[in-house]
Amino acid sequence: MNQLSPSTAPAHVAIIMDGNGRWANARGLPRAMGHRKGVEAVREAVRTAAECGVRYLTLFAFSSENWSRPESEISDLMGLLKTFIRRDLAVLHRENVRIRVIGDKANLSSDILPLLLEAEDTTRANTGITLVIAFNYGSRDEIARAVRRLAAEVAAGRLDPAEIGPERIGASLDTSGIPDPDLIIRTSGEERLSNFLLWQAAYAELMFIPEFWPDFSRDTFVAALSRYAMRERRFGGLQAAKTLAVGS
């Protein structure tokens, strides 16, 4: 299966890429090798998503809580991010991929922030799939930053508190202009969101798969999309009439 029909392909898939370290440990390799193999899975996921008609792909690249990891591992992860952008940006741009970065950009190091901004600026006019990179991202922090911005607007007299509703809050989040995810996938068998897109996940389909992220292949992704296509999304409403007709 190369592509899902527009009626069944999710517009937005978000992935918690989990299990790089455990993949490496299971093979007696350094954790860094798991992260390097995980970058290859990122490339495959972007290609597959574009082929299958997905319009937005969000990848949880680095959590705001990940700074507590050993310094050597953080250094390796930052090195991989820089290598990915330097090597892959031209390819992604040529393939009409647009890059968005969400997360707290304040206080990022001078060798990381310019690369992220360059990736966004270079691909801003592209019209193909949008690759959303969640870097230094935590959903509670994102919501808190949005609330502070809204509070500042109220304090300045530019915003009536009565105007603050779900739409206004959503427009103040890092994901403003990006549709909520239809499907959230987490690899490695863990079954939690880990502070990822908590507001945006309100009606997302959740899928937890056992494969570690480095083993996330094209076949794995297509199988997940096929399973998604079989789910019935009601957004709090009733089942479709054709389902009710058979007696459910």
C-alpha positions, 0 to 999 in steps of 0.5 A, a space after each residue: 500500500 503506497 498511499 491512503 485515500 484522502 478520506 482515510 489518511 490522517 491529516 496530522 500524525 504525531 509520534 513519540 519516538 521512544 526506545 532508542 536507548 533500549 534498542 541499543 542496550 538490547 544489542 549491547 551497543 552504546 545508547 548513542 548508537 540507538 540515537 543514530 539509528 533513530 535518525 534513520 527512522 526519522 528519514 523513513 517516517 517523513 518519506 512514508 508520511 508524504 507518500 501516504 498523504 499525511 499533511 503534517 508529521 510532528 516528531 517529539 525530538 527533545 523534551 524540556 525534561 530531557 535536559 536532566 539526562 547525562 551531559 554526554 548523552 545530551 551532547 550526542 543528541 545535540 550533535 545528531 540534531 545539528 548533523 540532521 539539519 545540515 545534511 537533510 535540510 537541502 534534501 527536505 527543501 528540494 522535496 517541498 517539505 516545510 519545517 516548523 519547530 515548536 517548543 521553548 526557544 528562549 535560552 537555546 544555545 547559540 549553535 542550536 537556535 540559528 539552525 532551527 530558525 534557518 530550517 524554518 526560514 528556508 522551507 517557509 514557502 514550501 507546500 508539501 508535508 509539514 514536518 513539525 519538530 518538537 524541540 525543548 518541548 513540554 506541553 504544560 510549559 507550552 500551555 503556561 507560556 500561552 496563558 502568560 501571553 494572554 494574561 499580558 494582553 488582558 493586563 494591557 487592556 487589549 483583550 477582554 477575559 470574556 473573549 478567552 475560549 478554547 479557540 483563543 487558547 489554541 491560537 496562542 499555543 506553539 502549534 497555532 495554525 497547525 491542525 490538532 493531531 488525528 493520530 498519536 503514535 508512541 513506540 517502545 510499548 510505553 502507554 502514556 503521552 509524557 507531556 506531549 501535545 496534551 491540549 491538542 490530543 483531546 480527540 486524537 486516536 492513540 496507538 501504542 506499538 511495541 517496536 523501538 523507534 530505530 525499528 520503526 520502518 515504512 511497513 510499521 508506519 503503513 500498518 499503523 495508518 491502516 489500523 487508524 483507517 479502521 477506527 471510527 472517530 465520533 468526537 463525542 457524537 453518535 456512531 454513523 447511521 450505517 453502524 447503528 443500522 446493524 444494531 449497535 
